[in-house]
Amino acid sequence: MNILDENIPVIQRGILKDWRIPIRHFGYDLGRKGMKDESIIPFLLTLPRPTFFTLDWDFFKRDLCHSRYCLVHLDVRRNEAATFVRRLLRHPEFDTQAKRIGTVIRASYSGLVVWYYHAEQETLCDWTD
């Protein structure tokens, strides 16, 4: 299940749906508007293997790695969020839920920085396209 934080513009959700990427949006499709950051992680744990996309730096922390979800911090402009969601979902290292689960990822213009569950240091990945 791919989930957008409510800080990602609605128009970006529409672009993803036009590209036929299955997505849910906090405050629109699930959860409630104004949900506090500290409530999001417990909520994610109730869902089946979610990948959560956000523009919020607070979610790129090693201690947030968990074996039941993936967190993706999009370190890009708000109007490019959909493009980077699609790029990540097509990346050979992260193109299935099974490959993403247990990671905390920062996706930026220069590439990906990844914390894997139980890893001692972050891993750098280049974009493949």
C-alpha positions as CSV (number, residue, x, y, z in Angstrom):
1,M,0.0,0.0,0.0
2,N,1.5,3.4,-1.1
3,I,0.5,6.3,1.1
4,L,1.0,10.0,0.7
5,D,1.4,12.3,3.6
6,E,-1.2,15.1,3.6
7,N,1.7,17.6,3.1
8,I,1.9,16.3,-0.5
9,P,-0.3,18.4,-2.8
10,V,-3.6,16.9,-4.0
11,I,-2.6,17.6,-7.6
12,Q,0.4,15.2,-7.2
13,R,-2.0,12.5,-6.0
14,G,-4.0,13.1,-9.2
15,I,-0.9,12.7,-11.4
16,L,0.0,9.4,-9.7
17,K,-3.6,8.1,-10.3
18,D,-3.3,9.2,-13.9
19,W,-0.2,7.1,-14.1
20,R,-2.2,4.2,-12.6
21,I,0.0,4.1,-9.5
22,P,-2.2,2.8,-6.6
23,I,-2.0,5.4,-3.9
24,R,-3.8,6.5,-0.7
25,H,-3.6,10.0,0.7
26,F,-3.7,10.8,4.4
27,G,-6.6,13.1,5.2
28,Y,-8.5,12.1,2.1
29,D,-8.5,8.3,1.6
30,L,-7.4,7.2,5.1
31,G,-6.6,8.6,8.5
32,R,-7.9,12.1,9.3
33,K,-6.8,15.6,8.3
34,G,-4.4,17.2,10.7
35,M,-3.1,13.9,12.1
36,K,0.0,14.6,14.2
37,D,3.4,13.1,13.1
38,E,3.6,11.1,16.3
39,S,0.3,9.4,15.4
40,I,1.4,8.4,11.9
41,I,3.8,5.6,12.8
42,P,1.3,3.7,15.1
43,F,-1.3,4.1,12.3
44,L,1.1,2.7,9.7
45,L,1.6,-0.4,11.9
46,T,-2.1,-1.2,11.6
47,L,-1.8,-1.4,7.8
48,P,-0.5,-4.2,5.6
49,R,3.1,-3.4,4.5
50,P,2.7,0.4,3.8
51,T,5.2,2.6,2.0
52,F,4.7,6.2,3.3
53,F,5.8,9.1,1.2
54,T,6.3,12.5,2.9
55,L,8.0,15.8,2.4
56,D,8.7,16.0,6.2
57,W,12.4,15.7,7.2
58,D,11.3,14.3,10.6
59,F,10.6,10.9,9.0
60,F,14.2,10.4,7.8
61,K,15.7,8.9,11.0
62,R,17.5,5.6,11.5
63,D,15.5,4.8,14.6
64,L,12.3,4.8,12.6
65,C,13.3,1.7,10.6
66,H,10.8,-1.1,11.2
67,S,10.2,-4.5,9.6
68,R,6.5,-3.7,8.9
69,Y,6.7,-0.5,6.8
70,C,8.8,1.8,4.6
71,L,9.2,5.5,5.1
72,V,10.3,7.7,2.2
73,H,11.3,11.4,2.7
74,L,11.0,13.2,-0.6
75,D,13.7,15.8,-0.5
76,V,12.4,17.5,-3.7
77,R,10.1,20.4,-4.6
78,R,6.4,19.9,-3.7
79,N,5.4,20.0,-7.4
80,E,7.8,17.2,-8.3
81,A,6.6,14.7,-5.6
82,A,4.7,12.5,-8.0
83,T,7.7,12.2,-10.3
84,F,9.9,11.0,-7.5
85,V,7.3,8.6,-6.1
86,R,7.2,7.0,-9.5
87,R,11.0,7.0,-9.9
88,L,11.4,5.2,-6.5
89,L,8.7,2.7,-7.2
90,R,10.4,1.8,-10.5
91,H,13.9,1.7,-9.1
92,P,15.2,-2.0,-9.3
93,E,16.2,-1.9,-5.6
94,F,12.7,-0.8,-4.5
95,D,10.3,-1.9,-7.2
96,T,8.3,-4.3,-4.9
97,Q,6.9,-4.0,-1.4
98,A,9.1,-6.8,-0.2
99,K,12.2,-4.8,-1.3
100,R,11.1,-1.6,0.4
101,I,9.8,-2.9,3.8
102,G,12.2,-2.3,6.6
103,T,13.8,0.8,5.1
104,V,13.8,4.6,5.7
105,I,14.7,6.3,2.4
106,R,15.6,9.9,1.4
107,A,14.9,10.5,-2.3
108,S,16.5,13.6,-3.8
109,Y,17.7,14.8,-7.1
110,S,21.2,13.3,-6.6
111,G,20.0,9.8,-5.6
112,L,18.8,7.8,-2.6
113,V,20.0,7.5,0.9
114,V,18.7,4.4,2.6
115,W,18.7,3.1,6.2
116,Y,18.0,-0.6,6.2
117,Y,16.5,-2.3,9.3
118,H,19.4,-3.3,11.7
119,A,22.1,-1.6,9.5
120,E,25.0,0.2,11.1
121,Q,25.3,2.8,8.4
122,E,23.3,4.3,5.6
123,T,23.6,3.1,2.0
124,L,23.7,5.4,-1.1
125,C,22.0,4.4,-4.3
126,D,22.0,6.2,-7.7
127,W,19.0,6.7,-9.8
128,T,18.9,4.2,-12.6
129,D,17.2,6.3,-15.2
